[in-house]
């Protein structure tokens, strides 16, 4: 399973998501261009010393990501989806795609997804922070596929 960030805008969110990937043992893809300089100190502050532990692949464009993509489904997290993430069935080879904080993903990227899921929110609320959304959906996907990291104290 992997997390993919589509042209992230905010370095702190990207760093937090990369830290999440490291801690959960999943790979991460960053689809450029980013809305910040990759070496931004805010990216490093949010990711801490976890960034070096992520199986990270940077792609210079959406087209390059599509050409390089590993086998498996592309699952888009979007407020426009009909399916709640808790009602979806995830696969171990899924890549969870997160859109830009400012604009989500363009229509062609939206239509490229094999599955689109949403997080149900209280009426009148627009969306969650992208890093929180990533954590919720990744947690459920890993739970369903029995890929959650094993607790070292219970072994």
Secondary structure, 3 states (H helix, E strand, C coil): CEEEEECCCCHHHHHHHHHHHHHHCCEEEEECCCCCCCCCHHHHHHHHHHHHHCCEEEECCHHHHHHHCCCCCEEEECCCCCEEHHHCCCCCCCEEEECECCCECCHHHHHHCCEEEECCCCCCCCCCCHHHHHHHHHHHHHHHCCCCCCCHHHC
